[in-house]
Amino acid sequence: MLIPCPHCGPREVSEFTYIGDATKVRPAPDASADAWSDFVHARRNPRGRHAEHWQHTAGCRAIVRVTRDTVTHAVYGASLAGPWGEGEAR
Ligand SMILES: [Zn+2]
C-alpha cells in the first residue's frame, strides 16, 4: 500500500505509523464522563471507505489524514492533519 505523503510523495506504508481514527471529534472540556470515555476508548471497525491519521515516521514525520478503503486497501488521498491540511495528495 502506498500512502501519498503531501511533503514526500507516494511512500510505502512501512514508512508510516498508524495513529488512529480521523473521524473522532474531541468533546468539549466540560463534556460528560461518558462522552470522554467514548472519545478515549471506543473505536469502530468500519468496513469500506474510512479516514485515518498516519504519521510519516520514517520520513518527514508529518501527521497525515489518509482516506482509504479498509477492505481493498485502496488509498483515495491524503492531506496534512489539522489546520495545515489543504486538498488531498493522490
Ligand atoms: Zn513525508
PDB file of the backbone (N, CA, C, O) and the ligand in Angstrom, with CONECT records:
HET     ZN  A 101       1
ATOM      1  N   MET A   1       0.855  -1.173   0.000  1.00  0.00           N
ATOM      2  CA  MET A   1       0.000   0.000   0.000  1.00  0.00           C
ATOM      3  C   MET A   1       0.899   1.234   0.000  1.00  0.00           C
ATOM      4  O   MET A   1       1.824   1.339   0.805  1.00  0.00           O
ATOM      5  N   LEU A   2       0.621   2.151  -0.899  1.00  0.00           N
ATOM      6  CA  LEU A   2       1.358   3.412  -0.967  1.00  0.00           C
ATOM      7  C   LEU A   2       0.513   4.532  -0.379  1.00  0.00           C
ATOM      8  O   LEU A   2      -0.670   4.655  -0.696  1.00  0.00           O
ATOM      9  N   ILE A   3       1.111   5.338   0.467  1.00  0.00           N
ATOM     10  CA  ILE A   3       0.435   6.499   1.035  1.00  0.00           C
ATOM     11  C   ILE A   3       1.073   7.744   0.425  1.00  0.00           C
ATOM     12  O   ILE A   3       2.292   7.906   0.495  1.00  0.00           O
ATOM     13  N   PRO A   4       0.263   8.634  -0.178  1.00  0.00           N
ATOM     14  CA  PRO A   4       0.816   9.838  -0.805  1.00  0.00           C
ATOM     15  C   PRO A   4       1.062  10.940   0.238  1.00  0.00           C
ATOM     16  O   PRO A   4       0.179  11.750   0.518  1.00  0.00           O
ATOM     17  N   CYS A   5       2.262  10.957   0.799  1.00  0.00           N
ATOM     18  CA  CYS A   5       2.592  11.995   1.778  1.00  0.00           C
ATOM     19  C   CYS A   5       2.591  13.359   1.061  1.00  0.00           C
ATOM     20  O   CYS A   5       3.211  13.491   0.006  1.00  0.00           O
ATOM     21  N   PRO A   6       1.917  14.359   1.608  1.00  0.00           N
ATOM     22  CA  PRO A   6       1.880  15.677   0.963  1.00  0.00           C
ATOM     23  C   PRO A   6       3.268  16.311   0.818  1.00  0.00           C
ATOM     24  O   PRO A   6       3.471  17.137  -0.072  1.00  0.00           O
ATOM     25  N   HIS A   7       4.224  15.940   1.677  1.00  0.00           N
ATOM     26  CA  HIS A   7       5.578  16.503   1.582  1.00  0.00           C
ATOM     27  C   HIS A   7       6.495  15.656   0.699  1.00  0.00           C
ATOM     28  O   HIS A   7       7.271  16.201  -0.085  1.00  0.00           O
ATOM     29  N   CYS A   8       6.413  14.331   0.820  1.00  0.00           N
ATOM     30  CA  CYS A   8       7.411  13.427   0.235  1.00  0.00           C
ATOM     31  C   CYS A   8       6.929  12.684  -1.011  1.00  0.00           C
ATOM     32  O   CYS A   8       7.740  12.099  -1.729  1.00  0.00           O
ATOM     33  N   GLY A   9       5.628  12.701  -1.275  1.00  0.00           N
ATOM     34  CA  GLY A   9       5.091  11.933  -2.399  1.00  0.00           C
ATOM     35  C   GLY A   9       4.728  10.526  -1.957  1.00  0.00           C
ATOM     36  O   GLY A   9       4.756  10.227  -0.763  1.00  0.00           O
ATOM     37  N   PRO A  10       4.389   9.658  -2.903  1.00  0.00           N
ATOM     38  CA  PRO A  10       3.969   8.286  -2.556  1.00  0.00           C
ATOM     39  C   PRO A  10       5.093   7.503  -1.879  1.00  0.00           C
ATOM     40  O   PRO A  10       6.217   7.453  -2.380  1.00  0.00           O
ATOM     41  N   ARG A  11       4.777   6.893  -0.734  1.00  0.00           N
ATOM     42  CA  ARG A  11       5.748   6.096   0.023  1.00  0.00           C
ATOM     43  C   ARG A  11       5.073   4.832   0.513  1.00  0.00           C
ATOM     44  O   ARG A  11       3.855   4.799   0.691  1.00  0.00           O
ATOM     45  N   GLU A  12       5.868   3.785   0.732  1.00  0.00           N
ATOM     46  CA  GLU A  12       5.350   2.517   1.261  1.00  0.00           C
ATOM     47  C   GLU A  12       4.759   2.720   2.650  1.00  0.00           C
ATOM     48  O   GLU A  12       5.243   3.546   3.424  1.00  0.00           O
ATOM     49  N   VAL A  13       3.726   1.972   2.960  1.00  0.00           N
ATOM     50  CA  VAL A  13       3.062   2.070   4.259  1.00  0.00           C
ATOM     51  C   VAL A  13       4.021   1.739   5.398  1.00  0.00           C
ATOM     52  O   VAL A  13       3.815   2.196   6.522  1.00  0.00           O
ATOM     53  N   SER A  14       5.074   0.947   5.132  1.00  0.00           N
ATOM     54  CA  SER A  14       6.035   0.583   6.179  1.00  0.00           C
ATOM     55  C   SER A  14       6.789   1.799   6.720  1.00  0.00           C
ATOM     56  O   SER A  14       7.402   1.719   7.785  1.00  0.00           O
ATOM     57  N   GLU A  15       6.751   2.922   6.001  1.00  0.00           N
ATOM     58  CA  GLU A  15       7.388   4.151   6.490  1.00  0.00           C
ATOM     59  C   GLU A  15       6.481   4.928   7.447  1.00  0.00           C
ATOM     60  O   GLU A  15       6.903   5.919   8.043  1.00  0.00           O
ATOM     61  N   PHE A  16       5.233   4.471   7.592  1.00  0.00           N
ATOM     62  CA  PHE A  16       4.247   5.204   8.380  1.00  0.00           C
ATOM     63  C   PHE A  16       3.860   4.431   9.633  1.00  0.00           C
ATOM     64  O   PHE A  16       3.990   3.207   9.682  1.00  0.00           O
ATOM     65  N   THR A  17       3.387   5.147  10.640  1.00  0.00           N
ATOM     66  CA  THR A  17       2.843   4.550  11.853  1.00  0.00           C
ATOM     67  C   THR A  17       1.385   4.969  11.970  1.00  0.00           C
ATOM     68  O   THR A  17       1.053   6.151  11.886  1.00  0.00           O
ATOM     69  N   TYR A  18       0.517   3.972  12.166  1.00  0.00           N
ATOM     70  CA  TYR A  18      -0.910   4.248  12.314  1.00  0.00           C
ATOM     71  C   TYR A  18      -1.145   4.960  13.636  1.00  0.00           C
ATOM     72  O   TYR A  18      -0.654   4.521  14.676  1.00  0.00           O
ATOM     73  N   ILE A  19      -1.887   6.045  13.602  1.00  0.00           N
ATOM     74  CA  ILE A  19      -2.205   6.774  14.830  1.00  0.00           C
ATOM     75  C   ILE A  19      -3.626   6.500  15.282  1.00  0.00           C
ATOM     76  O   ILE A  19      -3.866   6.222  16.457  1.00  0.00           O
ATOM     77  N   GLY A  20      -4.581   6.577  14.342  1.00  0.00           N
ATOM     78  CA  GLY A  20      -5.948   6.283  14.748  1.00  0.00           C
ATOM     79  C   GLY A  20      -6.993   6.860  13.822  1.00  0.00           C
ATOM     80  O   GLY A  20      -6.700   7.408  12.760  1.00  0.00           O
ATOM     81  N   ASP A  21      -8.223   6.713  14.274  1.00  0.00           N
ATOM     82  CA  ASP A  21      -9.411   7.158  13.544  1.00  0.00           C
ATOM     83  C   ASP A  21      -9.401   8.684  13.426  1.00  0.00           C
ATOM     84  O   ASP A  21      -9.289   9.386  14.431  1.00  0.00           O
ATOM     85  N   ALA A  22      -9.518   9.193  12.197  1.00  0.00           N
ATOM     86  CA  ALA A  22      -9.510  10.647  11.986  1.00  0.00           C
ATOM     87  C   ALA A  22     -10.898  11.249  12.052  1.00  0.00           C
ATOM     88  O   ALA A  22     -11.061  12.457  11.883  1.00  0.00           O
ATOM     89  N   THR A  23     -11.904  10.416  12.297  1.00  0.00           N
ATOM     90  CA  THR A  23     -13.265  10.957  12.325  1.00  0.00           C
ATOM     91  C   THR A  23     -13.730  11.278  13.741  1.00  0.00           C
ATOM     92  O   THR A  23     -14.794  11.869  13.923  1.00  0.00           O
ATOM     93  N   LYS A  24     -12.939  10.894  14.751  1.00  0.00           N
ATOM     94  CA  LYS A  24     -13.322  11.190  16.132  1.00  0.00           C
ATOM     95  C   LYS A  24     -13.247  12.690  16.377  1.00  0.00           C
ATOM     96  O   LYS A  24     -12.305  13.353  15.943  1.00  0.00           O
ATOM     97  N   VAL A  25     -14.243  13.220  17.074  1.00  0.00           N
ATOM     98  CA  VAL A  25     -14.283  14.641  17.401  1.00  0.00           C
ATOM     99  C   VAL A  25     -14.084  14.789  18.904  1.00  0.00           C
ATOM    100  O   VAL A  25     -14.809  14.191  19.699  1.00  0.00           O
ATOM    101  N   ARG A  26     -13.088  15.596  19.286  1.00  0.00           N
ATOM    102  CA  ARG A  26     -12.781  15.789  20.701  1.00  0.00           C
ATOM    103  C   ARG A  26     -13.947  16.509  21.389  1.00  0.00           C
ATOM    104  O   ARG A  26     -14.399  17.548  20.908  1.00  0.00           O
ATOM    105  N   PRO A  27     -14.438  15.963  22.516  1.00  0.00           N
ATOM    106  CA  PRO A  27     -15.550  16.618  23.208  1.00  0.00           C
ATOM    107  C   PRO A  27     -15.106  17.919  23.890  1.00  0.00           C
ATOM    108  O   PRO A  27     -13.915  18.168  24.073  1.00  0.00           O
ATOM    109  N   ALA A  28     -16.079  18.725  24.252  1.00  0.00           N
ATOM    110  CA  ALA A  28     -15.799  19.964  24.985  1.00  0.00           C
ATOM    111  C   ALA A  28     -15.196  19.602  26.343  1.00  0.00           C
ATOM    112  O   ALA A  28     -15.477  18.525  26.870  1.00  0.00           O
ATOM    113  N   PRO A  29     -14.377  20.479  26.916  1.00  0.00           N
ATOM    114  CA  PRO A  29     -13.746  20.164  28.209  1.00  0.00           C
ATOM    115  C   PRO A  29     -14.746  19.831  29.309  1.00  0.00           C
ATOM    116  O   PRO A  29     -14.438  19.051  30.211  1.00  0.00           O
ATOM    117  N   ASP A  30     -15.939  20.413  29.244  1.00  0.00           N
ATOM    118  CA  ASP A  30     -16.931  20.153  30.289  1.00  0.00           C
ATOM    119  C   ASP A  30     -17.933  19.073  29.880  1.00  0.00           C
ATOM    120  O   ASP A  30     -19.002  18.963  30.480  1.00  0.00           O
ATOM    121  N   ALA A  31     -17.597  18.285  28.876  1.00  0.00           N
ATOM    122  CA  ALA A  31     -18.494  17.202  28.438  1.00  0.00           C
ATOM    123  C   ALA A  31     -18.589  16.131  29.522  1.00  0.00           C
ATOM    124  O   ALA A  31     -17.771  16.080  30.440  1.00  0.00           O
ATOM    125  N   SER A  32     -19.583  15.297  29.397  1.00  0.00           N
ATOM    126  CA  SER A  32     -19.820  14.243  30.394  1.00  0.00           C
ATOM    127  C   SER A  32     -18.695  13.207  30.383  1.00  0.00           C
ATOM    128  O   SER A  32     -17.931  13.097  29.424  1.00  0.00           O
ATOM    129  N   ALA A  33     -18.622  12.454  31.478  1.00  0.00           N
ATOM    130  CA  ALA A  33     -17.626  11.376  31.570  1.00  0.00           C
ATOM    131  C   ALA A  33     -17.869  10.332  30.488  1.00  0.00           C
ATOM    132  O   ALA A  33     -16.921   9.755  29.955  1.00  0.00           O
ATOM    133  N   ASP A  34     -19.133  10.088  30.162  1.00  0.00           N
ATOM    134  CA  ASP A  34     -19.442   9.112  29.100  1.00  0.00           C
ATOM    135  C   ASP A  34     -18.911   9.588  27.753  1.00  0.00           C
ATOM    136  O   ASP A  34     -18.385   8.791  26.975  1.00  0.00           O
ATOM    137  N   ALA A  35     -19.048  10.884  27.475  1.00  0.00           N
ATOM    138  CA  ALA A  35     -18.544  11.423  26.204  1.00  0.00           C
ATOM    139  C   ALA A  35     -17.027  11.299  26.136  1.00  0.00           C
ATOM    140  O   ALA A  35     -16.481  10.953  25.088  1.00  0.00           O
ATOM    141  N   TRP A  36     -16.345  11.574  27.234  1.00  0.00           N
ATOM    142  CA  TRP A  36     -14.884  11.440  27.260  1.00  0.00           C
ATOM    143  C   TRP A  36     -14.448   9.982  27.177  1.00  0.00           C
ATOM    144  O   TRP A  36     -13.464   9.652  26.515  1.00  0.00           O
ATOM    145  N   SER A  37     -15.192   9.117  27.856  1.00  0.00           N
ATOM    146  CA  SER A  37     -14.872   7.689  27.796  1.00  0.00           C
ATOM    147  C   SER A  37     -15.013   7.180  26.366  1.00  0.00           C
ATOM    148  O   SER A  37     -14.178   6.408  25.893  1.00  0.00           O
ATOM    149  N   ASP A  38     -16.064   7.610  25.678  1.00  0.00           N
ATOM    150  CA  ASP A  38     -16.263   7.207  24.287  1.00  0.00           C
ATOM    151  C   ASP A  38     -15.124   7.730  23.418  1.00  0.00           C
ATOM    152  O   ASP A  38     -14.621   7.006  22.559  1.00  0.00           O
ATOM    153  N   PHE A  39     -14.713   8.976  23.630  1.00  0.00           N
ATOM    154  CA  PHE A  39     -13.640   9.569  22.829  1.00  0.00           C
ATOM    155  C   PHE A  39     -12.311   8.838  23.037  1.00  0.00           C
ATOM    156  O   PHE A  39     -11.562   8.620  22.084  1.00  0.00           O
ATOM    157  N   VAL A  40     -12.029   8.469  24.259  1.00  0.00           N
ATOM    158  CA  VAL A  40     -10.730   7.858  24.581  1.00  0.00           C
ATOM    159  C   VAL A  40     -10.695   6.359  24.272  1.00  0.00           C
ATOM    160  O   VAL A  40      -9.684   5.851  23.788  1.00  0.00           O
ATOM    161  N   HIS A  41     -11.790   5.653  24.547  1.00  0.00           N
ATOM    162  CA  HIS A  41     -11.741   4.191  24.500  1.00  0.00           C
ATOM    163  C   HIS A  41     -12.497   3.530  23.353  1.00  0.00           C
ATOM    164  O   HIS A  41     -12.054   2.502  22.840  1.00  0.00           O
ATOM    165  N   ALA A  42     -13.622   4.097  22.942  1.00  0.00           N
ATOM    166  CA  ALA A  42     -14.467   3.413  21.953  1.00  0.00           C
ATOM    167  C   ALA A  42     -13.896   3.586  20.549  1.00  0.00           C
ATOM    168  O   ALA A  42     -13.565   4.696  20.132  1.00  0.00           O
ATOM    169  N   ARG A  43     -13.787   2.482  19.834  1.00  0.00           N
ATOM    170  CA  ARG A  43     -13.288   2.505  18.451  1.00  0.00           C
ATOM    171  C   ARG A  43     -14.209   1.692  17.572  1.00  0.00           C
ATOM    172  O   ARG A  43     -14.632   0.598  17.942  1.00  0.00           O
ATOM    173  N   ARG A  44     -14.518   2.234  16.400  1.00  0.00           N
ATOM    174  CA  ARG A  44     -15.306   1.500  15.419  1.00  0.00           C
ATOM    175  C   ARG A  44     -14.340   0.669  14.588  1.00  0.00           C
ATOM    176  O   ARG A  44     -13.136   0.928  14.576  1.00  0.00           O
ATOM    177  N   ASN A  45     -14.861  -0.310  13.910  1.00  0.00           N
ATOM    178  CA  ASN A  45     -14.071  -1.111  12.988  1.00  0.00           C
ATOM    179  C   ASN A  45     -14.781  -1.073  11.640  1.00  0.00           C
ATOM    180  O   ASN A  45     -15.371  -2.066  11.214  1.00  0.00           O
ATOM    181  N   PRO A  46     -14.721   0.092  10.964  1.00  0.00           N
ATOM    182  CA  PRO A  46     -15.545   0.268   9.772  1.00  0.00           C
ATOM    183  C   PRO A  46     -15.082  -0.596   8.608  1.00  0.00           C
ATOM    184  O   PRO A  46     -13.902  -0.923   8.477  1.00  0.00           O
ATOM    185  N   ARG A  47     -16.038  -0.952   7.778  1.00  0.00           N
ATOM    186  CA  ARG A  47     -15.763  -1.703   6.556  1.00  0.00           C
ATOM    187  C   ARG A  47     -15.979  -0.739   5.400  1.00  0.00           C
ATOM    188  O   ARG A  47     -17.070  -0.190   5.247  1.00  0.00           O
ATOM    189  N   GLY A  48     -14.954  -0.529   4.588  1.00  0.00           N
ATOM    190  CA  GLY A  48     -15.087   0.359   3.436  1.00  0.00           C
ATOM    191  C   GLY A  48     -14.277   1.630   3.609  1.00  0.00           C
ATOM    192  O   GLY A  48     -13.254   1.644   4.292  1.00  0.00           O
ATOM    193  N   ARG A  49     -14.743   2.687   2.988  1.00  0.00           N
ATOM    194  CA  ARG A  49     -14.009   3.955   2.964  1.00  0.00           C
ATOM    195  C   ARG A  49     -13.959   4.564   4.364  1.00  0.00           C
ATOM    196  O   ARG A  49     -14.975   4.645   5.054  1.00  0.00           O
ATOM    197  N   HIS A  50     -12.762   4.992   4.773  1.00  0.00           N
ATOM    198  CA  HIS A  50     -12.582   5.490   6.130  1.00  0.00           C
ATOM    199  C   HIS A  50     -11.422   6.483   6.168  1.00  0.00           C
ATOM    200  O   HIS A  50     -10.492   6.381   5.368  1.00  0.00           O
ATOM    201  N   ALA A  51     -11.472   7.440   7.093  1.00  0.00           N
ATOM    202  CA  ALA A  51     -10.392   8.421   7.263  1.00  0.00           C
ATOM    203  C   ALA A  51      -9.580   8.068   8.504  1.00  0.00           C
ATOM    204  O   ALA A  51     -10.138   7.816   9.572  1.00  0.00           O
ATOM    205  N   GLU A  52      -8.254   8.052   8.353  1.00  0.00           N
ATOM    206  CA  GLU A  52      -7.356   7.668   9.443  1.00  0.00           C
ATOM    207  C   GLU A  52      -6.194   8.644   9.518  1.00  0.00           C
ATOM    208  O   GLU A  52      -5.847   9.291   8.530  1.00  0.00           O
ATOM    209  N   HIS A  53      -5.596   8.743  10.698  1.00  0.00           N
ATOM    210  CA  HIS A  53      -4.367   9.516  10.861  1.00  0.00           C
ATOM    211  C   HIS A  53      -3.173   8.557  10.841  1.00  0.00           C
ATOM    212  O   HIS A  53      -3.165   7.535  11.527  1.00  0.00           O
ATOM    213  N   TRP A  54      -2.175   8.909  10.045  1.00  0.00           N
ATOM    214  CA  TRP A  54      -0.921   8.159   9.972  1.00  0.00           C
ATOM    215  C   TRP A  54       0.212   9.165  10.124  1.00  0.00           C
ATOM    216  O   TRP A  54       0.091  10.307   9.679  1.00  0.00           O
ATOM    217  N   GLN A  55       1.314   8.751  10.751  1.00  0.00           N
ATOM    218  CA  GLN A  55       2.492   9.628  10.846  1.00  0.00           C
ATOM    219  C   GLN A  55       3.606   9.067   9.981  1.00  0.00           C
ATOM    220  O   GLN A  55       3.901   7.873  10.031  1.00  0.00           O
ATOM    221  N   HIS A  56       4.226   9.935   9.185  1.00  0.00           N
ATOM    222  CA  HIS A  56       5.324   9.508   8.314  1.00  0.00           C
ATOM    223  C   HIS A  56       6.601   9.461   9.155  1.00  0.00           C
ATOM    224  O   HIS A  56       7.467  10.328   9.041  1.00  0.00           O
ATOM    225  N   THR A  57       6.699   8.435   9.997  1.00  0.00           N
ATOM    226  CA  THR A  57       7.774   8.332  10.985  1.00  0.00           C
ATOM    227  C   THR A  57       9.137   8.078  10.363  1.00  0.00           C
ATOM    228  O   THR A  57      10.151   8.454  10.950  1.00  0.00           O
ATOM    229  N   ALA A  58       9.195   7.450   9.187  1.00  0.00           N
ATOM    230  CA  ALA A  58      10.490   7.199   8.539  1.00  0.00           C
ATOM    231  C   ALA A  58      10.770   8.248   7.472  1.00  0.00           C
ATOM    232  O   ALA A  58      11.638   8.060   6.619  1.00  0.00           O
ATOM    233  N   GLY A  59      10.044   9.336   7.523  1.00  0.00           N
ATOM    234  CA  GLY A  59      10.235  10.398   6.533  1.00  0.00           C
ATOM    235  C   GLY A  59      10.193  11.751   7.201  1.00  0.00           C
ATOM    236  O   GLY A  59      11.004  12.054   8.077  1.00  0.00           O
ATOM    237  N   CYS A  60       9.234  12.564   6.777  1.00  0.00           N
ATOM    238  CA  CYS A  60       9.179  13.957   7.246  1.00  0.00           C
ATOM    239  C   CYS A  60       8.521  14.107   8.610  1.00  0.00           C
ATOM    240  O   CYS A  60       8.516  15.200   9.177  1.00  0.00           O
ATOM    241  N   ARG A  61       7.964  13.016   9.146  1.00  0.00           N
ATOM    242  CA  ARG A  61       7.316  12.964  10.462  1.00  0.00           C
ATOM    243  C   ARG A  61       5.986  13.710  10.515  1.00  0.00           C
ATOM    244  O   ARG A  61       5.432  13.905  11.597  1.00  0.00           O
ATOM    245  N   ALA A  62       5.474  14.122   9.379  1.00  0.00           N
ATOM    246  CA  ALA A  62       4.173  14.800   9.332  1.00  0.00           C
ATOM    247  C   ALA A  62       3.061  13.825   9.705  1.00  0.00           C
ATOM    248  O   ALA A  62       3.152  12.626   9.439  1.00  0.00           O
ATOM    249  N   ILE A  63       2.018  14.356  10.321  1.00  0.00           N
ATOM    250  CA  ILE A  63       0.816  13.575  10.584  1.00  0.00           C
ATOM    251  C   ILE A  63      -0.141  13.841   9.429  1.00  0.00           C
ATOM    252  O   ILE A  63      -0.471  14.985   9.118  1.00  0.00           O
ATOM    253  N   VAL A  64      -0.574  12.756   8.806  1.00  0.00           N
ATOM    254  CA  VAL A  64      -1.315  12.816   7.555  1.00  0.00           C
ATOM    255  C   VAL A  64      -2.690  12.182   7.751  1.00  0.00           C
ATOM    256  O   VAL A  64      -2.819  11.127   8.372  1.00  0.00           O
ATOM    257  N   ARG A  65      -3.709  12.840   7.213  1.00  0.00           N
ATOM    258  CA  ARG A  65      -5.062  12.276   7.211  1.00  0.00           C
ATOM    259  C   ARG A  65      -5.229  11.514   5.902  1.00  0.00           C
ATOM    260  O   ARG A  65      -5.215  12.107   4.823  1.00  0.00           O
ATOM    261  N   VAL A  66      -5.387  10.198   6.004  1.00  0.00           N
ATOM    262  CA  VAL A  66      -5.447   9.323   4.832  1.00  0.00           C
ATOM    263  C   VAL A  66      -6.871   8.794   4.694  1.00  0.00           C
ATOM    264  O   VAL A  66      -7.458   8.304   5.659  1.00  0.00           O
ATOM    265  N   THR A  67      -7.415   8.897   3.494  1.00  0.00           N
ATOM    266  CA  THR A  67      -8.714   8.297   3.201  1.00  0.00           C
ATOM    267  C   THR A  67      -8.446   7.024   2.409  1.00  0.00           C
ATOM    268  O   THR A  67      -7.859   7.065   1.327  1.00  0.00           O
ATOM    269  N   ARG A  68      -8.884   5.887   2.962  1.00  0.00           N
ATOM    270  CA  ARG A  68      -8.637   4.611   2.287  1.00  0.00           C
ATOM    271  C   ARG A  68      -9.785   3.652   2.526  1.00  0.00           C
ATOM    272  O   ARG A  68     -10.634   3.866   3.391  1.00  0.00           O
ATOM    273  N   ASP A  69      -9.786   2.589   1.735  1.00  0.00           N
ATOM    274  CA  ASP A  69     -10.781   1.537   1.887  1.00  0.00           C
ATOM    275  C   ASP A  69     -10.187   0.465   2.794  1.00  0.00           C
ATOM    276  O   ASP A  69      -9.113  -0.066   2.509  1.00  0.00           O
ATOM    277  N   THR A  70     -10.883   0.144   3.888  1.00  0.00           N
ATOM    278  CA  THR A  70     -10.342  -0.823   4.846  1.00  0.00           C
ATOM    279  C   THR A  70     -10.446  -2.260   4.337  1.00  0.00           C
ATOM    280  O   THR A  70      -9.852  -3.161   4.930  1.00  0.00           O
ATOM    281  N   VAL A  71     -11.179  -2.491   3.265  1.00  0.00           N
ATOM    282  CA  VAL A  71     -11.307  -3.836   2.702  1.00  0.00           C
ATOM    283  C   VAL A  71     -10.277  -4.053   1.604  1.00  0.00           C
ATOM    284  O   VAL A  71      -9.560  -5.054   1.606  1.00  0.00           O
ATOM    285  N   THR A  72     -10.204  -3.111   0.662  1.00  0.00           N
ATOM    286  CA  THR A  72      -9.324  -3.286  -0.501  1.00  0.00           C
ATOM    287  C   THR A  72      -7.958  -2.629  -0.299  1.00  0.00           C
ATOM    288  O   THR A  72      -7.031  -2.887  -1.067  1.00  0.00           O
ATOM    289  N   HIS A  73      -7.825  -1.791   0.715  1.00  0.00           N
ATOM    290  CA  HIS A  73      -6.612  -1.006   0.991  1.00  0.00           C
ATOM    291  C   HIS A  73      -6.324   0.028  -0.100  1.00  0.00           C
ATOM    292  O   HIS A  73      -5.209   0.543  -0.185  1.00  0.00           O
ATOM    293  N   ALA A  74      -7.313   0.330  -0.929  1.00  0.00           N
ATOM    294  CA  ALA A  74      -7.154   1.399  -1.917  1.00  0.00           C
ATOM    295  C   ALA A  74      -7.064   2.729  -1.177  1.00  0.00           C
ATOM    296  O   ALA A  74      -7.879   3.007  -0.298  1.00  0.00           O
ATOM    297  N   VAL A  75      -6.082   3.547  -1.528  1.00  0.00           N
ATOM    298  CA  VAL A  75      -5.910   4.856  -0.903  1.00  0.00           C
ATOM    299  C   VAL A  75      -6.475   5.902  -1.856  1.00  0.00           C
ATOM    300  O   VAL A  75      -6.060   5.983  -3.012  1.00  0.00           O
ATOM    301  N   TYR A  76      -7.424   6.702  -1.371  1.00  0.00           N
ATOM    302  CA  TYR A  76      -8.080   7.706  -2.203  1.00  0.00           C
ATOM    303  C   TYR A  76      -7.391   9.060  -2.130  1.00  0.00           C
ATOM    304  O   TYR A  76      -7.567   9.889  -3.023  1.00  0.00           O
ATOM    305  N   GLY A  77      -6.604   9.300  -1.075  1.00  0.00           N
ATOM    306  CA  GLY A  77      -5.916  10.575  -0.963  1.00  0.00           C
ATOM    307  C   GLY A  77      -5.419  10.802   0.450  1.00  0.00           C
ATOM    308  O   GLY A  77      -5.757  10.063   1.375  1.00  0.00           O
ATOM    309  N   ALA A  78      -4.608  11.840   0.598  1.00  0.00           N
ATOM    310  CA  ALA A  78      -4.061  12.170   1.910  1.00  0.00           C
ATOM    311  C   ALA A  78      -3.803  13.667   1.972  1.00  0.00           C
ATOM    312  O   ALA A  78      -3.496  14.301   0.962  1.00  0.00           O
ATOM    313  N   SER A  79      -3.930  14.219   3.167  1.00  0.00           N
ATOM    314  CA  SER A  79      -3.639  15.633   3.374  1.00  0.00           C
ATOM    315  C   SER A  79      -3.008  15.781   4.749  1.00  0.00           C
ATOM    316  O   SER A  79      -3.112  14.882   5.584  1.00  0.00           O
ATOM    317  N   LEU A  80      -2.363  16.897   4.985  1.00  0.00           N
ATOM    318  CA  LEU A  80      -1.814  17.135   6.308  1.00  0.00           C
ATOM    319  C   LEU A  80      -2.957  17.227   7.301  1.00  0.00           C
ATOM    320  O   LEU A  80      -3.995  17.817   6.999  1.00  0.00           O
ATOM    321  N   ALA A  81      -2.780  16.651   8.480  1.00  0.00           N
ATOM    322  CA  ALA A  81      -3.811  16.695   9.506  1.00  0.00           C
ATOM    323  C   ALA A  81      -3.833  18.068  10.159  1.00  0.00           C
ATOM    324  O   ALA A  81      -2.828  18.779  10.174  1.00  0.00           O
ATOM    325  N   GLY A  82      -4.977  18.424  10.690  1.00  0.00           N
ATOM    326  CA  GLY A  82      -5.113  19.677  11.401  1.00  0.00           C
ATOM    327  C   GLY A  82      -5.314  20.858  10.472  1.00  0.00           C
ATOM    328  O   GLY A  82      -5.697  20.677   9.316  1.00  0.00           O
ATOM    329  N   PRO A  83      -5.062  22.066  10.959  1.00  0.00           N
ATOM    330  CA  PRO A  83      -5.358  23.270  10.162  1.00  0.00           C
ATOM    331  C   PRO A  83      -4.441  23.451   8.964  1.00  0.00           C
ATOM    332  O   PRO A  83      -4.672  24.348   8.153  1.00  0.00           O
ATOM    333  N   TRP A  84      -3.386  22.612   8.824  1.00  0.00           N
ATOM    334  CA  TRP A  84      -2.454  22.757   7.708  1.00  0.00           C
ATOM    335  C   TRP A  84      -2.926  22.024   6.466  1.00  0.00           C
ATOM    336  O   TRP A  84      -2.404  22.249   5.374  1.00  0.00           O
ATOM    337  N   GLY A  85      -3.915  21.142   6.626  1.00  0.00           N
ATOM    338  CA  GLY A  85      -4.394  20.334   5.505  1.00  0.00           C
ATOM    339  C   GLY A  85      -5.122  21.169   4.471  1.00  0.00           C
ATOM    340  O   GLY A  85      -6.041  21.917   4.801  1.00  0.00           O
ATOM    341  N   GLU A  86      -4.722  21.042   3.254  1.00  0.00           N
ATOM    342  CA  GLU A  86      -5.410  21.709   2.139  1.00  0.00           C
ATOM    343  C   GLU A  86      -5.461  20.712   0.992  1.00  0.00           C
ATOM    344  O   GLU A  86      -4.420  20.298   0.482  1.00  0.00           O
ATOM    345  N   GLY A  87      -6.644  20.332   0.589  1.00  0.00           N
ATOM    346  CA  GLY A  87      -6.776  19.386  -0.502  1.00  0.00           C
ATOM    347  C   GLY A  87      -6.159  18.049  -0.132  1.00  0.00           C
ATOM    348  O   GLY A  87      -5.724  17.851   1.003  1.00  0.00           O
ATOM    349  N   GLU A  88      -6.122  17.152  -1.073  1.00  0.00           N
ATOM    350  CA  GLU A  88      -5.544  15.841  -0.827  1.00  0.00           C
ATOM    351  C   GLU A  88      -4.526  15.507  -1.887  1.00  0.00           C
ATOM    352  O   GLU A  88      -4.751  15.750  -3.073  1.00  0.00           O
ATOM    353  N   ALA A  89      -3.385  14.940  -1.457  1.00  0.00           N
ATOM    354  CA  ALA A  89      -2.384  14.423  -2.393  1.00  0.00           C
ATOM    355  C   ALA A  89      -2.881  13.083  -2.915  1.00  0.00           C
ATOM    356  O   ALA A  89      -3.510  12.334  -2.167  1.00  0.00           O
ATOM    357  N   ARG A  90      -2.616  12.761  -4.173  1.00  0.00           N
ATOM    358  CA  ARG A  90      -3.070  11.483  -4.741  1.00  0.00           C
ATOM    359  C   ARG A  90      -1.909  10.777  -5.404  1.00  0.00           C
ATOM    360  O   ARG A  90      -2.078   9.684  -5.944  1.00  0.00           O
TER     361      ARG A  90
HETATM  362 ZN    ZN A 101       6.524  12.683   4.399  1.00  0.00          ZN2+
END
